[in-house]
Amino acid sequence: MLQELAASSGTAAWAIGSMLFFLAVFVAIVVWVALKRPEEMAKRARMPLDQDSGIRSQDSGIGNRDSGPPNPES
């Protein structure tokens, strides 16, 4: 019964299509990386992983709840 449902619903076409889409994207990324200049890849390798620019939020007062005047109600 499940085989008949799978055969009549056309899910095999979706599975093949999604695999071909994945393969095309994978090949495109491999080609893109292979054609990049080593200098460009070295520049990307040195990029920071976070947005920290060396200034802490508590030093600049941005995003720090304790940076303002004391709140007597808290």
Stockholm file with secondary structure:
# STOCKHOLM 1.0

chainA/1-74         MLQELAASSGTAAWAIGSMLFFLAVFVAIVVWVALKRPEEMAKRARMPLDQDSGIRSQDSGIGNRDSGPPNPES
#=GR chainA/1-74 SS CHHHHHHHHTHHHHHHHHHHHHHHHHHHHHHHHHHSCHHHHHHHHTSCSSCCCSCCHHHHTTTCGGGSSCCTTC
#=GC SS_cons        CHHHHHHHHTHHHHHHHHHHHHHHHHHHHHHHHHHSCHHHHHHHHTSCSSCCCSCCHHHHTTTCGGGSSCCTTC
//
